[in-house]
């Protein structure tokens, strides 16, 4: 490929990249919990029906030789596709699906429908640690493990992180990070 064509591809990727809302964790968490309620999601429910309900599809893909595949989303018009890696666990896939739904809601639907911004296409690769990635992570955690439900389960299970993770169908790491974010002892 020529240098110009490579630069053109990079420019398109940058143009399609999610734009952070620059919201706090609390703002993102509140919206995530509202979206979960709106979609009638209950902790531990399958996410695949929600993806379908929202007009999306899920595909599994091998990692590109030049880039690790941690998951990605491409949204355009009223449809979107979430790509998941072939070599991850079901618990990891759940968090990745919720993370990509976070990008969809925060960085595609909200700007288009509420802020009335023109966002013709959005492509997010789950890699890096910029503000948009943090926002998607916060969304995923709050969507999968809503604050009140998490606190209640934490008390009920005496802070047993593996048992809490099992109840919410997330990894131990995700449950531990959520407990810390809610200022619960780990």
N, C-alpha and C positions, 0 to 999 in steps of 0.2 A: 504494500500500500504506500501511496505517496504521503509525504509529510502533510500536505494540504488536506487530504482526505482524512487522515488521522485527527488533525486539528478540528475538522468539521464534525467528526463523530464526538469528540470531547465537548465541543460547543453545544451540540444537541443534548448530550447527557446533562450538562450543567443547566441548560434551559429547562429541562424536565425534572431536575432534582427538587425534592420537597423543600419548601420554604418554611422555616420555623415560624411559629406564631409568637415566640418569645414569651410564653406563658410560664407561670410557676408550676411546680409539681402539684400544688393544691388545685389550681385551675384545671389542669389537664385531668387530674384524678376525678374531680367533680363531673366533668363532661363525660369521662369514660364510664362512670357509674350511672349517669343519666342515660347514656346510649345503651348500656347493658339492660337497664330497666325497660327502656323503650322497645328493645328487641326481645324482651321476655327471657333474657339469658339468666340462668341460675348457675352459681358456682359448680363446676364439674361437668356442666352440659357440654355436648359436642359442639365444636365451632364450625364444622363443615356445613351444616344446614344454614347457619347465619351467613356464611360466605355466599351460598346459593341464593338465599333470600334477598341479599343486597345486590344481586346481579353478577356475582363473581364466580370464577372457576379456580381450581387448585391444580397445579401440575407439579410433578417431581422431576428434578433435573440434576444431571451430573455437574460437578464443578468444572468450570472452564479451566484450561491449563494455566491461564494467567491470573485467575481470580478465584478465591474461595467462595463457595455458594453457601451463605448463611441464611438465605431467603431473600426474596425481593417481591416487589409489587409493581405492576404497570397498570395505570388507570387512564382510561380515555373514554369520553362520552359517558354513557351510563353503565359501562362494564369495566371489569378489571380482572387481572390474573395474578394470583399469588404463586410464586415458585418456591418450592421447598427442596432442600437437599435430599438426596437419596440415602445418605449415610448418617441420619440423626435419629434420635429416639422419639417416640410418640409424645413424651412430656416436653421435649425441646420443640417439637413441631407445634404443639399447642401454644407455647409462648410466642413462637415465630408468627403463627397465624394471627394472634392477638396484636402483636407488634405491627404487622403489616396492615391490619385493620385500623390501628392507630394512625398510621400514615394516611390511609384512605380518608378517615374522618377528619383528622386535624389538618392535613396538608393538601387535601383535594376537595372533599365535600364542603367543609366549613368555609374555606375561602371562596368557593364557587357560589354556594347557596346562601350564606349569611353575610359575608363581606362583599359579595357581588364582584369578586375579582375574576378576571379571565384566566383560567387555568385549563388550557385545552388538553394537556397531558401531564401525567406525573409518573415518574419512575424512581423508585427508591431501592437501592441495594442495601441489604442489612450489613453494613460495614462502616466502621468509623465511629466517631464519638462527638459529632457536632450537636448543636441544640436540637435539630429536627430528630436526630436519633434518640436523644434523651427524652424528648417529648413522647415519641412512639413507645419507648420502654416504660415510661410512667403510665401511659395509657394502658398498655398490656397488663401491667401489674394491677392497676385499679379495676380493670375490666374483669380479669380472671379472679381477683381476690379483693372484692369490695371491702372498704375499711371496716364497717360495722360487722359484717359477716366474718371477716378475718379476726377481729378482736374477740368476738364471741367464741369462735372456734379455738382461738389461742387459749382463752380461759378454760373452756370445756376440756381441752386436751393438755392442760397444764404446761403450755409452751413447748410441747413435743413437736419439734420442727418436722421430722420425717412423717409423723401422723398427720400434721396439718397439711404438708405437701400432698400426701396421698388423698386427703379429703378434697383439696382444690384441683387435684390432677396436674400439679406443677412439679418442677424439680425442687430438691431440698434447697438448692442455692436460691431459686426464685422466692421460695417461702421465707427464707432467712433474710433476704434483702427487703422483702415486704414488711416483715416484722420490724426490722431496724428503721425503715422509713416511717413506720407508725409509732416509733419510739417505744417498742416493746423489747424487753430483755431477750437476748439470744444466747 
